[in-house]
């Protein structure tokens, strides 16, 4: 099993420049620890995400790291000009010397899409057309496309990606509809949520992929040639009690950021999840398996249990979140590297 790293790059109680410096230092440590890939989210108008222009941030990450792959989880395609995004992807692929992974999606928040004048009810159709356009533009020169929302004719493509035919595409989904689409397209895949929800999404993805026959861009480092992953928040400390001391305020702050826009818009607690199932606090997240916190022995055992239950070959860890300091995150990563990774990488 491969181990990845996910990050929103949240706002915290320190200057944004300091947050960026800390995240780049953490990315370097993750690179040295042997993390497979860093995946960065895209969100807008919320303290949950301070890098709403992920290509800009990833350009800095590309130059601060050497081996770890990097990419988005995900580019919100309804917000982009496909032609402009093709150019950004090409630049990043060369800046990283061919380490780019391209996660794509429609956007889970109707509030964020609404700020950009995108109707959430239309966003799936916009996303699908944008993905088709993007996929074609990455391999054609000159580039032409005619669709309902996007149209290009004989555009000379001076920029081409380093990886051929293009960097691998990924899709992340919190529901079976999106998971099925990802499998039909043969994309690499991650999901999230409690075990029952995550398993339903993974099963939907695998069933659709089986009907397709094979992944669009096989990765030999993953069993079956396709990454199938689940996101889990992970805090490792010397003892279970110390992990809870660090993890509880960090996760509770993170959950407040996740719900920040929903709270701002007066969405009730019962409806705040908007289709994304998550616990209300640290304790609920530990209970449903989305937060794994404890000593190396505790964390390793829970990861082994969930890996067997979910059938994943990719663990997407969220190791630096909420109120955590850089020192706490680095210590957690060091313990994860030395006492957890050697065991779970053989799963």
N, C-alpha and C positions, 0 to 999 in steps of 0.2 A: 504494500500500500504506500502511496505517495502522500506527503504532508504539504498542504498549502497554507497560506496566510491571507486572511481577509481583513480589511480595514475600511471604516467610514471616514477616518480622520475627524473625530469629533472636536467641537469646541470644548475648552476647559478653562480652569481658573489661572491662566497664564497667557502671555502675549501670543498672538498667532504665529509670529516669526519663531518663537521658542518651540511651539508645537511642531512646526515644520522641521526645525532642526532635530528635535527629538525623534520624529518619525523617520527621518532619513538615517539617523544613527541606528534606530531599531531595524530598519530595512537592511543596513549593512550587517548587523548581527545575525539577522535571519538568513542572509546570504551565506555567511560563514557557517551557520548551523546546518546548512544543507536543505533548507526549505525549497520545495519545488517551484512555487510561484507565489507572487504577491498579487492579489486581486483587490482593486480599489472600487468602491461604490461611487455612484453619481446621484446626488440629491440636490435640491435647490431650495433656497429661502428657509433654511432650517439649521440650527446648531448641530444637528446630527452629522452634517457633512460640510467641512470647510474647504473642500476641493471640488466644487461643482463643475470645474473645467478639468476633468481628470487627465486629459492629454498633457496639459501644462505640468501637473504634478508628476506624472509618470516620466516625463522627460528628465526631471531631476533625479528620480529614482533610478532611471536607466544609467545615468552617469555615476551614481553612487554605489552601484552593485556590479558584479562581474558574471555570476553564474545563474543566479535565481531568475526564473522567468517572471514576467510581469504583464499586467493588463487590467482591463476594466471588468467589473462585475456589477453593473453593466453600463455600456453606453445606452442612454435613453434615445433610441433612434427617432421617435416622433419629433424630437427637438432639434434635429440636425438637417442641414443640407447634405445629402449623401455625397455629393462631389467634394465638399469641404472635408467631410469625415474621411473619405478615401485618402485625401492628401495628408491628414493628420496621422492616419494609420501607417502610411508609408514612411513618414518622417520618423515616427517612434520605432518602427521595425529596424530602421538603419541606425538610429541613435543607440538602440539596445543590442546591436549586432545580431539581430535575428532572434531575440528572446520574447517577442511580443505575442500575447494571447488576447483575442478580441471577444469579450463578452458583450452580448447584445440583449436588449429587452425593450418593453413598451413603457415602463414606469408604473410603479404600484400605487403612487399617491395621486388622486384626482386633484388635490390642492396644488401640488407642484406643477402638474401639467396645465392646470387652469391658469396659473400665473403667466404661462407662456402661450395662452390662448389656444390650448389644445383641449378638445372635448374628450374626456376620459372614455366615453362610450365609443368614440371613433378611433381611439388610440391603437387598438389591436390591428385594425385594417391599415392604418398609417404605418405601423411597425412592420407588418408583413410586406407591404410594398417597398418600404425603405430598405428592408433587408435584401429583397430581390435586387433592387437597384444597386445597393452596396456590393453585393456578391458579384454582379456583372461588371461593375466598374473597376473592381480590383484585378480583373483578368483581361479586360478588353482595351485595345489601343488601336484606333480611336474608339471612344466610348459613346454609345448611343443608347437611349432608353426612352420608352414612351409608356407612361402610365397615367392613372387618374390624377395623381398628385405631383409626380416628378417626371420631368421630360428633359432629355439632353440629346444633342445631335452632333456627332463627329467631334467630340471634345478630345484634343490631343492630350495624352496622359504622360506628361514628362516625368512624373513620379511613379515608380513601381515598387512594390514591397521587396524586401530582401528575401524573405521566405517565399518559396514558390509552391503552388500558385498564389498563395496568400497566407497570412498568419491564421492559425486554427481559430475557428469560431466556438464559443461557449454559450450556453443558455442556462439561466437560473430561473426556477419557477417555484412558487408556493402553492400551486394548484395542479390538478390532473389535466386540465385543458392545456395549459402551457407546457406541462411535462410531456404530454403526447405530441405536441407540435415539435418540441425539441428532438424527440426520438424519430419522428417522421423525417426530419431534416438531417439526422445523423450527426447532431452536434455533441460536443462534450457538455456534461450536465452536472449541475449542483442543485440541491434543494435545501430546505431548512424546516424548522418547526419540530414539535413533539414527535416521538418515534412513530406513532400511528399515522400522522399526517405525512411525515417524510417517507415512510414505507409505501403509502399509497401513491405518492408522486414518483418514487423510484420505480415501482411496478408499472405504472402507466408509461414511463419513459422506456423501460426495457421492452415492454410489449410492442410499442410502436417501432422501436429500433429493430426488433426481431422481424417484424413485417417488412421493414425496409431492406434488411439483409446485412448491412455493414455500415460503419461510420463513414461520414463524408471525407474526413481526413484522419485516418487511423494514427494512433500514437502507440508505438510498440512497447513503451514503458508501462502501459496500463493493460491489465488482463482484458482480453477481448478487443483491444485496440481503442477503447473508449473510456474516458474518465467518467465515473459515476460517483458523485460526492455529496456530502452533507456538511452543513455549517454548524459548528459547535463553539460556544464561548468556553475558553479553557483558562483556568488559573491554577498554577502549580506552586506550591510552597513546601517548606520542610514538614509541616504538619497540616492536618485537615483544618484545625482551628485557625492557623495563620492564613490559609487559603481563603477561609470564610471572612476573616478580618479584612482582607484586601478585596475579595471578590464581591461582597455584599454591597458596599457603597458604590463600587465601580459599576455593577450591573444595574443597580437601582437608578443611578444617574443616566446610564445608557438607555434604559427603558423610558425614562422621562424624555430624553432626546428623541427616541423613536416615536413617541406620542405627542411631541411638541406641537406640530402643525395641527393635529387632530384636536388637541386641547384648545389651541388658539381659535379654531373654527367652531368650538362648542359641540363637538361630537361627543355623545355620551360614552361612558366607560364601556357599556355593553356593546356598542357599535364601533369602538375605537380601533379595533383590529382591522377593519375593512377587508376581511377575507384572509388576513395574515394571522395565523394562530400563534400567540405567544403568552407566556406567563405574565402576571401583573407585578411580580417582584422576584428577588433573588431566589427565595425559597421555592416559589412555584416553578421557576426555570430549572432549578436543580431537580425537582421532582419529575418534571416532564422530560429531562435529559438534554435540554438545550444549553444548560450551563453545567460544565464539568469542573469542579473545584475540589482540590484536596492535595494530599501528599502524592509523590510520584506513584506509589503503589495503588492508591485510590483512583487516581486519574487513569492509570494504565488499565486497571480492571474494568472501569466503565467504558473506556474506548473499545476494549476487546469485546465487551458485551454488545455494544451498539453496532460495531462492525459486523458481527455475526448476524444480528437481528435485521439490519438494513441491507446487507449485501453490497456494501460500498467498497471501492478501491481507492478512494480519495477522501481524506479528512481535511476539511477546510477549517482551520483553527482561527479563532478571533482572540488574540493574546494580549492586545493593548487597547483597552477600552475605558470609557467613563472617566472616573477620577484617578485611575492608576497613574503613578509617577513613572518616569522612564526607568528609574532604578528597580521598581517593582516589576515592571514588564520585562526588563532584561534578566532579572533573577528567575522569573517564571520561565522564560525562554531557555535559560541555561539548564535548569532542572529538566525541562521537557526534552531538550536535546540529549542530555547525558543519561537520563534514567527512564524516559518514556519512549522516545523515538526508536532506539535500537530494537525494542521489543515489538512495537506495533508495525514497523516497516516490513516485518516478515509475514504479516497477516495476509 
